[in-house]
C-alpha cells in the first residue's frame, strides 16, 4: 500500500511530507516518544495505511476526526493520515471539564472521536451530555489502525458505503487540515479552521528564520491540542527530516535532563515553563550548549527572566502569534533578543502586518500605537459554523488580533495590552465571560466580573469580583469549589472578592480596567529566582 499523494494533490498539502522524507531518509528517527522511536519509513507506512483504511470505511473529504490524547507518536500518525486522506484533525484538550468538552464536541460534530485509554472516563462523561455522541475508538496499532469504525453519520446497524478504489478525491491546498479551539471574548469556544496552505506557509516562514536541518533535535513540550504543538517547530522538523522528542507533560527536571542528554537544539515554551526551568535546582549546572533556538510565546515574557536565560548563554527569543494566524506572526532574531528585551520583533517572511486605529480602522505609517492587523497566506479560513464571528475578525484582507501594540521607527513591535478581555494564564487563554457565567450560576451570586491581573509565575491569573444576592450568603471557598467543579483548573480564579457593587459605565458596562488597576499592586506573586540568578 502506498502513501504517495495522488497526482492532483495540491503542492502545499502536508501529506506529501512524510512520503518525501520516507524516500530521502527512511531510517532516520522521526519521533522519540519516551524511548519508543518511529523512523520516517515507519511513520509513512502507518499514516498511509490508516489514510487508506479511513477512505475505505467511508470517510470523505472534510470529515472531522476528533482526538482526546496526550502528546504521542500515535497522535502524529493520525495527523498525517488525516493530511493524506483530506480529513480534518480536531485535537481536544484533556484539561477541560466534561461540560466544556461536550460543548466543543457538539460544535465540532466529528465523525469519529479517538480517545486514549487514560482519558476514557472524561470522554464518556462528556459524550453522555450529547444527544448524539460520536463513535469512538482508541488511537494506535491496537485501535483505529487495526479496525476503523464507520463514520458517525452512518446509522447504527447499517453498513458504511466503502469508497470506490482509486476514486479518492485529490487533497487541495485550501482543504481544511486542523480545527483548533480557542477562547472567545464572549466565553464560548470557537473552532479556528486551518487549511493545508495555512500550515504550509507558516512552516515555510518559520524555516526562513530557524534554519532547521535534518540533524536538529526538537524537544516538543507544548500540548498537541494547541496550534503550537504542531505549527511551532514539530511540523517543520518532520518536513526537514529532523527528530522530535515528544513529551506528554512538562516536568522541569526531566526537560533539563533531556536537553543535556539528547543534545536538544530547539525548544519552544511559554513563559511559565521557562520560569519553572530557571527555578529548578539543576538549572545552573545543566549543559545548555546544544540549544540553538529557544523561543518563547503564548504570553509576554518578563524581562528579568529573559536576562536569566541570556546569562546562561541561551538567547531566549520572544515571538508573537495567535491561533487564527496559524500562529506565527512576529519573531525576534537571536542577535536582537538581548538588546530588544520586551519586544516581539518583526513579521515573519510571508506575513504582512499593519498598525491601525482600533476604532476607525485607519492604518498608520511609521512609529505608531494601535491594534495589530495580520495578513498573508497563514491567516485562517474562519471559525467553523460561525460566520458572524468570522466576519468580526476578518475584514478588508486583514485579521484583527484585538491586541494593542507599539511599533518603533525601525519596525520592531511590542505588545502593550489586549483590547479584548481574554487573559492568558500559563499560556492558556481564559475568557472572563465563561468564568462569569459559571459564577452567576451559583444561587447566591447576583453579579460577577472577572479580570486578569499580573502574576510572575503564570503571566496572569484570574481575579473575580462578586456581588452577593440580597438575603443570601456565600464565601470565597464555596465559590472556588463551585468554579472548580465546572471549569478547567487554569480557569478557576486565584481569588474571589465580595463587593457591594461593580463599577460601571453610563452604558452599564463593567469597568474592568478599574478593577484591574485596583488589584494589580496587590496580586503580583513573589517569585523566588535561583540562587545567584536574581535579576
C-alpha positions as CSV (number, residue, x, y, z in Angstrom):
1,X,0.0,0.0,0.0
2,X,1.5,3.3,-0.9
3,X,1.2,6.6,0.8
4,X,2.2,8.7,-2.2
5,X,-0.1,11.6,-2.9
6,X,-2.4,11.4,-5.9
7,X,-1.1,13.3,-9.0
8,X,-3.7,16.0,-8.4
9,X,-2.9,16.6,-4.7
10,X,-2.0,20.2,-4.0
11,X,1.6,21.1,-3.9
12,X,1.2,22.6,-0.5
13,X,-0.6,19.6,1.1
14,X,1.2,18.2,4.2
15,X,0.5,14.5,3.4
16,X,3.4,14.8,1.0
17,X,5.9,15.5,3.7
18,X,6.2,12.0,5.3
19,X,6.2,10.5,1.8
20,X,9.1,12.6,0.7
21,X,11.1,12.0,3.9
22,X,10.5,8.2,3.8
23,X,12.2,8.2,0.4
24,X,15.0,10.6,1.3
25,X,15.9,9.4,4.9
26,X,13.8,6.3,5.6
27,X,15.8,5.1,8.6
28,X,16.2,8.5,10.4
29,X,14.3,8.7,13.6
30,X,11.2,11.0,13.1
31,X,9.8,10.6,16.7
32,X,11.2,9.7,20.0
33,X,8.1,9.1,22.2
34,X,9.5,8.5,25.7
35,X,12.1,6.0,24.3
36,X,9.8,4.4,21.7
37,X,11.1,5.5,18.3
38,X,9.5,5.8,14.9
39,X,11.5,6.1,11.7
40,X,10.3,8.2,8.8
41,X,9.7,4.9,6.9
42,X,7.5,3.6,9.7
43,X,5.7,6.9,10.1
44,X,4.9,6.9,6.4
45,X,3.7,3.3,6.4
46,X,1.4,3.7,9.4
47,X,0.0,7.0,8.2
48,X,-0.6,5.8,4.7
49,X,-2.3,2.6,5.8
50,X,-4.6,4.5,8.2
51,X,-5.5,7.0,5.5
52,X,-6.4,4.2,3.1
53,X,-8.4,2.5,5.8
54,X,-10.3,5.6,6.6
55,X,-11.1,6.2,3.0
56,X,-12.3,2.6,2.6
57,X,-14.5,2.9,5.6
58,X,-16.4,5.8,4.0
59,X,-14.7,8.9,5.4
60,X,-14.8,11.7,2.9
61,X,-13.0,15.0,2.3
62,X,-13.8,17.4,5.1
63,X,-14.9,14.8,7.6
64,X,-13.6,15.6,11.1
65,X,-11.6,13.2,13.3
66,X,-11.5,14.5,16.9
67,X,-8.8,13.3,19.3
68,X,-8.6,13.3,23.1
69,X,-5.0,12.2,23.8
70,X,-1.7,13.4,25.2
71,X,1.3,14.0,23.0
72,X,2.2,10.7,21.3
73,X,3.5,9.1,18.2
74,X,0.1,7.5,17.7
75,X,-1.4,11.1,17.5
76,X,1.2,12.1,14.9
77,X,0.2,9.1,12.8
78,X,-3.4,10.2,13.0
79,X,-2.4,13.8,11.9
80,X,-0.6,12.7,8.8
81,X,-3.3,10.1,8.0
82,X,-5.8,13.0,8.0
83,X,-3.5,15.1,5.9
84,X,-3.2,12.3,3.3
85,X,-7.0,11.5,3.3
86,X,-8.3,15.1,3.2
87,X,-9.7,14.8,6.7
88,X,-9.7,17.4,9.4
89,X,-7.9,16.7,12.7
90,X,-9.7,18.2,15.8
91,X,-7.4,17.9,18.8
92,X,-9.3,18.4,22.0
93,X,-7.9,19.4,25.4
94,X,-7.8,16.8,28.2
95,X,-7.7,19.8,30.6
96,X,-11.3,20.5,30.0
97,X,-14.2,19.6,32.3
98,X,-16.9,17.2,30.9
99,X,-19.2,20.2,30.3
100,X,-16.6,22.1,28.4
101,X,-15.6,19.1,26.4
102,X,-19.1,18.3,25.4
103,X,-19.7,21.8,24.2
104,X,-16.7,21.5,21.9
105,X,-17.7,18.1,20.6
106,X,-21.2,19.4,19.9
107,X,-19.7,22.2,17.8
108,X,-17.1,20.2,16.0
109,X,-19.6,17.4,15.2
110,X,-16.9,14.9,14.5
111,X,-17.5,11.7,12.5
112,X,-15.1,9.9,14.9
113,X,-13.6,10.5,18.3
114,X,-10.3,8.9,19.2
115,X,-9.6,8.6,22.9
116,X,-6.5,7.2,24.6
117,X,-7.2,4.8,27.5
118,X,-6.3,7.1,30.3
119,X,-9.0,9.6,29.2
120,X,-11.9,7.2,28.7
121,X,-13.7,8.5,31.8
122,X,-13.5,12.1,30.7
123,X,-14.7,11.2,27.2
124,X,-17.6,9.1,28.5
125,X,-18.7,11.9,30.8
126,X,-18.6,14.5,28.0
127,X,-20.4,12.2,25.5
128,X,-23.1,11.5,28.0
129,X,-24.1,15.1,27.8
130,X,-24.6,15.0,24.0
131,X,-27.9,14.0,22.3
132,X,-25.9,12.2,19.5
133,X,-22.4,11.3,20.7
134,X,-19.8,10.4,18.0
135,X,-18.5,6.9,17.5
136,X,-15.3,6.3,19.5
137,X,-12.1,4.3,19.1
138,X,-8.6,4.3,20.5
139,X,-5.6,5.6,18.6
140,X,-2.7,3.4,17.7
141,X,-2.0,0.0,16.2
142,X,-4.3,-1.8,18.6
143,X,-7.2,0.7,18.0
144,X,-8.2,2.6,14.9
145,X,-5.1,1.4,12.9
146,X,-6.4,-2.2,13.4
147,X,-10.1,-1.5,12.8
148,X,-11.8,1.7,11.6
149,X,-15.4,2.3,12.8
150,X,-17.9,3.6,10.2
151,X,-18.4,7.4,10.3
152,X,-20.9,8.7,12.9
153,X,-23.3,9.8,10.1
154,X,-23.9,6.1,9.3
155,X,-26.9,4.9,11.3
156,X,-26.3,2.2,13.9
157,X,-26.7,-1.3,12.3
158,X,-26.1,0.0,8.8
159,X,-23.0,-0.6,6.8
160,X,-20.8,2.3,5.6
161,X,-20.6,2.6,1.9
162,X,-17.0,1.9,1.1
163,X,-15.3,4.4,-1.2
164,X,-14.5,3.0,-4.7
165,X,-10.9,2.0,-5.1
166,X,-8.8,4.7,-6.7
167,X,-11.5,7.4,-6.5
168,X,-10.2,9.3,-3.5
169,X,-10.8,13.0,-4.0
170,X,-7.5,14.8,-4.5
171,X,-6.4,16.8,-1.5
172,X,-6.4,20.5,-2.2
173,X,-4.2,23.3,-0.7
174,X,-7.3,25.0,0.6
175,X,-8.8,21.9,2.2
176,X,-9.1,22.2,6.0
177,X,-6.5,20.2,7.9
178,X,-6.7,21.4,11.6
179,X,-9.5,22.7,13.7
180,X,-8.2,24.2,16.9
181,X,-10.4,25.6,19.6
182,X,-9.7,29.0,21.0
183,X,-11.4,31.1,23.7
184,X,-13.8,33.8,22.5
185,X,-14.3,37.1,24.4
186,X,-18.0,36.1,24.8
187,X,-16.9,32.9,26.6
188,X,-18.0,30.3,24.1
189,X,-15.1,28.4,22.4
190,X,-14.6,28.9,18.7
191,X,-13.1,26.4,16.3
192,X,-10.5,28.0,14.1
193,X,-10.1,26.2,10.8
194,X,-6.6,26.0,9.4
195,X,-6.0,24.7,5.8
196,X,-3.1,22.8,4.3
197,X,-1.9,26.1,2.7
198,X,-2.1,27.9,6.1
199,X,0.1,25.3,7.7
200,X,2.5,25.1,4.7
201,X,3.1,28.9,4.6
202,X,3.5,29.3,8.4
203,X,6.1,26.5,8.4
204,X,7.8,27.9,5.3
205,X,8.1,31.2,7.1
206,X,9.4,29.5,10.2
207,X,12.1,27.7,8.1
208,X,13.4,31.1,6.9
209,X,14.2,32.1,10.5
210,X,15.1,28.8,12.2
211,X,17.5,27.3,9.6
212,X,16.3,23.8,10.7
213,X,18.2,20.8,9.3
214,X,17.8,17.1,9.5
215,X,20.5,16.9,12.2
216,X,18.4,19.0,14.6
217,X,16.7,17.6,17.7
218,X,13.4,19.3,18.7
219,X,12.0,18.9,22.2
220,X,8.2,19.2,22.0
221,X,6.6,20.0,25.3
222,X,3.6,22.1,24.1
223,X,0.4,20.1,24.2
224,X,-0.9,18.9,20.8
225,X,-4.3,20.4,21.4
226,X,-2.7,23.8,20.9
227,X,-1.7,25.0,17.4
228,X,1.8,25.5,18.8
229,X,2.0,21.7,19.4
230,X,2.1,21.3,15.6
231,X,3.0,24.5,13.8
232,X,5.8,25.8,16.1
233,X,8.8,23.5,15.4
234,X,7.4,19.9,15.3
235,X,5.8,20.0,11.8
236,X,8.8,21.9,10.4
237,X,11.0,19.2,11.9
238,X,9.2,16.5,10.1
239,X,9.4,18.5,6.9
240,X,13.1,19.0,7.3
241,X,13.7,15.4,8.4
242,X,14.8,16.2,11.9
243,X,14.0,14.3,15.1
244,X,11.2,15.3,17.5
245,X,11.5,14.2,21.1
246,X,7.9,14.1,22.4
247,X,7.0,14.7,26.0
248,X,3.5,14.1,27.4
249,X,3.8,16.7,30.1
250,X,6.2,19.3,31.4
251,X,8.5,18.3,34.3
252,X,11.3,20.8,34.6
253,X,13.9,18.4,35.9
254,X,13.2,15.9,33.0
255,X,13.3,18.7,30.4
256,X,16.7,19.9,31.6
257,X,17.9,16.3,31.6
258,X,16.7,15.7,28.0
259,X,18.3,18.9,26.8
260,X,21.7,17.8,28.0
261,X,21.4,14.0,27.2
262,X,19.7,14.3,23.8
263,X,21.6,17.4,22.8
264,X,18.4,19.2,22.1
265,X,18.9,22.1,19.6
266,X,15.4,23.6,19.5
267,X,12.8,24.3,22.2
268,X,9.5,26.2,22.3
269,X,7.7,27.1,25.5
270,X,5.5,29.6,27.3
271,X,7.0,32.0,30.0
272,X,5.7,29.9,32.9
273,X,7.7,26.9,31.6
274,X,10.9,28.9,31.3
275,X,10.4,30.2,34.8
276,X,10.0,26.7,36.2
277,X,13.2,25.6,34.4
278,X,15.1,28.6,35.8
279,X,13.9,27.8,39.3
280,X,14.9,24.2,39.2
281,X,18.0,23.3,41.3
282,X,19.7,21.7,38.2
283,X,19.3,24.8,36.0
284,X,22.7,26.3,36.9
285,X,24.6,23.1,36.2
286,X,22.8,21.8,33.2
287,X,24.7,21.8,29.9
288,X,22.6,24.0,27.6
289,X,25.2,24.4,25.0
290,X,23.3,22.5,22.3
291,X,20.3,24.9,22.3
292,X,20.5,26.9,19.1
293,X,16.9,28.2,19.2
294,X,14.8,28.6,22.3
295,X,11.6,30.5,21.6
296,X,9.0,31.9,24.0
297,X,5.5,32.7,23.1
298,X,1.9,32.5,24.3
299,X,2.2,35.5,26.6
300,X,4.6,38.4,27.2
301,X,8.0,37.3,28.7
302,X,9.2,39.2,31.9
303,X,12.4,41.0,31.1
304,X,14.2,39.7,34.3
305,X,13.5,36.1,33.2
306,X,14.8,36.8,29.7
307,X,18.1,38.1,31.2
308,X,18.5,35.0,33.4
309,X,18.5,32.8,30.3
310,X,20.7,35.2,28.5
311,X,23.3,34.9,31.3
312,X,23.2,31.1,30.8
313,X,24.2,31.6,27.2
314,X,20.8,31.0,25.7
315,X,19.4,33.8,23.6
316,X,15.8,33.2,24.6
317,X,13.8,34.8,21.8
318,X,10.4,36.3,22.1
319,X,7.8,35.7,19.5
320,X,4.1,36.5,18.9
321,X,1.3,34.6,17.3
322,X,-2.3,33.6,17.6
323,X,-4.3,30.5,16.5
324,X,-6.1,32.4,13.8
325,X,-2.7,33.2,12.1
326,X,-1.6,29.6,12.2
327,X,0.0,31.0,14.6
328,X,3.3,32.6,13.6
329,X,3.3,36.4,13.2
330,X,6.3,38.1,14.8
331,X,9.7,36.9,15.7
332,X,12.8,38.4,17.3
333,X,16.1,37.3,15.7
334,X,18.6,35.7,18.1
335,X,21.0,38.6,17.7
336,X,18.3,41.1,18.8
337,X,17.0,39.0,21.7
338,X,19.2,40.6,24.4
339,X,19.1,44.2,23.3
340,X,15.4,44.2,22.4
341,X,14.0,42.7,25.7
342,X,10.3,43.0,25.8
343,X,9.8,43.2,22.0
344,X,8.2,40.5,19.9
345,X,10.2,41.6,16.9
346,X,9.2,41.9,13.2
347,X,6.9,40.0,10.9
348,X,7.9,36.5,9.7
349,X,8.5,36.2,5.9
350,X,5.3,35.9,4.0
351,X,3.4,37.7,6.9
352,X,2.0,41.2,6.5
353,X,1.2,43.4,9.5
354,X,-0.3,46.8,10.0
355,X,-1.0,49.0,13.0
356,X,-4.4,50.6,12.9
357,X,-6.7,52.8,14.9
358,X,-8.8,50.2,16.9
359,X,-12.0,52.4,16.4
360,X,-11.8,53.9,12.9
361,X,-9.6,51.2,11.3
362,X,-7.2,53.9,9.9
363,X,-3.9,52.3,9.1
364,X,-0.8,54.2,10.5
365,X,2.6,54.5,8.9
366,X,5.9,54.5,10.8
367,X,6.1,54.5,14.5
368,X,2.6,54.1,15.9
369,X,0.4,52.6,18.6
370,X,-2.7,50.8,17.7
371,X,-4.4,47.4,17.0
372,X,-2.2,44.9,15.3
373,X,-3.6,43.6,12.0
374,X,-2.3,40.5,10.2
375,X,-2.4,39.5,6.6
376,X,-1.0,36.8,4.4
377,X,-1.4,33.1,3.5
378,X,-1.2,32.0,7.1
379,X,-4.4,33.7,8.1
380,X,-7.1,31.1,8.9
381,X,-10.1,30.2,6.8
382,X,-12.6,31.2,9.5
383,X,-14.4,29.9,12.5
384,X,-16.3,26.6,12.0
385,X,-20.0,27.2,11.5
386,X,-19.7,30.7,12.9
387,X,-19.9,33.3,10.0
388,X,-20.7,36.2,12.3
389,X,-17.6,35.6,14.5
390,X,-15.5,35.2,11.3
391,X,-16.8,38.4,9.9
392,X,-15.9,40.2,13.1
393,X,-12.2,39.4,12.8
394,X,-11.7,39.2,9.0
395,X,-12.2,42.4,7.1
396,X,-10.6,44.1,4.1
397,X,-8.0,41.4,3.8
398,X,-6.8,41.7,7.5
399,X,-7.2,39.7,10.6
400,X,-8.0,41.8,13.6
401,X,-5.9,40.5,16.5
402,X,-7.5,42.5,19.3
403,X,-4.0,43.3,20.6
404,X,-2.7,46.8,21.2
405,X,0.9,47.1,20.0
406,X,3.6,49.8,19.8
407,X,5.8,49.9,16.6
408,X,9.0,51.8,16.8
409,X,10.7,53.7,13.9
410,X,12.7,50.6,12.9
411,X,9.6,48.4,12.7
412,X,10.1,46.4,15.9
413,X,6.8,45.7,17.6
414,X,6.0,45.4,21.3
415,X,2.7,44.1,22.6
416,X,1.3,46.7,25.0
417,X,-2.1,45.3,26.1
418,X,-5.1,43.4,24.8
419,X,-8.1,45.2,23.5
420,X,-10.2,42.2,24.2
421,X,-11.0,40.9,27.6
422,X,-9.2,37.5,27.3
423,X,-6.2,37.0,29.6
424,X,-3.5,34.4,29.4
425,X,-2.7,32.2,32.4
426,X,0.3,29.8,32.0
427,X,-0.1,30.0,28.2
428,X,-3.8,29.2,28.2
429,X,-6.4,31.7,27.1
430,X,-9.2,32.4,29.6
431,X,-12.4,34.2,28.6
432,X,-13.7,36.2,31.6
433,X,-17.3,35.8,30.3
434,X,-17.1,32.0,30.6
435,X,-15.9,32.2,34.2
436,X,-18.5,34.8,35.0
437,X,-21.3,32.6,33.6
438,X,-20.3,29.8,36.0
439,X,-20.2,32.2,38.9
440,X,-23.6,33.6,38.0
441,X,-25.0,30.0,38.0
442,X,-24.4,29.9,41.8
443,X,-27.7,30.8,43.5
444,X,-26.1,33.3,45.9
445,X,-24.4,35.4,43.1
446,X,-26.2,38.4,41.7
447,X,-23.3,39.9,39.7
448,X,-19.8,38.8,38.7
449,X,-16.8,40.2,36.9
450,X,-13.5,38.6,36.2
451,X,-10.2,40.2,35.2
452,X,-6.7,39.0,34.6
453,X,-4.0,40.5,36.8
454,X,-0.2,40.2,36.5
455,X,1.3,37.1,38.1
456,X,5.1,36.5,37.7
457,X,4.7,32.7,37.7
458,X,1.7,32.3,35.4
459,X,1.9,35.6,33.5
460,X,-1.7,36.4,34.6
461,X,-4.2,34.9,37.0
462,X,-7.9,35.4,37.3
463,X,-9.4,37.7,40.0
464,X,-13.2,37.6,40.4
465,X,-15.5,40.2,42.0
466,X,-18.9,39.1,43.2
467,X,-22.0,40.9,44.4
468,X,-23.9,38.5,46.7
469,X,-27.7,38.3,46.2
470,X,-29.7,40.1,48.9
471,X,-30.8,37.8,51.7
472,X,-28.2,35.1,50.8
473,X,-24.7,34.2,51.9
474,X,-21.6,32.6,50.4
475,X,-17.9,32.8,50.8
476,X,-14.7,32.7,48.7
477,X,-14.0,29.0,49.4
478,X,-17.6,27.9,48.4
479,X,-17.4,29.8,45.2
480,X,-13.9,28.5,44.3
481,X,-15.2,24.9,44.8
482,X,-18.2,25.8,42.6
483,X,-15.9,27.0,39.9
484,X,-13.5,24.0,40.2
485,X,-16.5,21.7,39.6
486,X,-17.4,23.4,36.3
487,X,-14.1,24.7,34.9
488,X,-10.6,23.6,33.9
489,X,-8.2,24.3,36.7
490,X,-6.4,27.1,34.8
491,X,-9.8,28.9,34.5
492,X,-10.6,28.9,38.2
493,X,-9.9,32.4,39.7
494,X,-6.9,32.7,42.0
495,X,-9.1,34.9,44.3
496,X,-12.7,35.9,44.7
497,X,-13.6,39.2,46.4
498,X,-17.1,40.0,47.7
499,X,-18.1,43.6,46.8
500,X,-21.1,45.8,47.3
501,X,-21.3,46.9,43.7
502,X,-19.3,46.6,40.4
503,X,-18.0,49.9,38.9
504,X,-19.9,50.5,35.6
505,X,-20.0,53.0,32.8
506,X,-23.0,55.1,31.9
507,X,-24.0,52.3,29.5
508,X,-23.9,49.8,32.3
509,X,-20.7,48.1,31.1
510,X,-18.3,46.8,33.9
511,X,-15.2,49.0,34.2
512,X,-12.7,46.1,34.1
513,X,-9.7,48.4,33.8
514,X,-10.6,50.0,37.2
515,X,-11.0,46.6,38.8
516,X,-7.6,45.5,37.3
517,X,-5.8,48.7,38.4
518,X,-7.1,48.3,42.0
519,X,-5.8,44.7,42.1
520,X,-2.6,44.8,40.2
521,X,-0.4,46.3,43.0
522,X,-1.7,43.6,45.4
523,X,-1.6,40.5,43.3
524,X,1.9,40.2,41.9
525,X,3.2,36.8,43.1
526,X,6.6,36.8,44.8
527,X,8.9,34.9,42.5
528,X,11.9,33.1,44.0
529,X,14.7,33.0,41.5
530,X,17.6,30.5,41.6
531,X,20.5,31.5,43.8
532,X,22.8,33.8,42.0
533,X,20.3,34.5,39.3
534,X,18.0,37.1,40.8
535,X,17.7,40.0,38.3
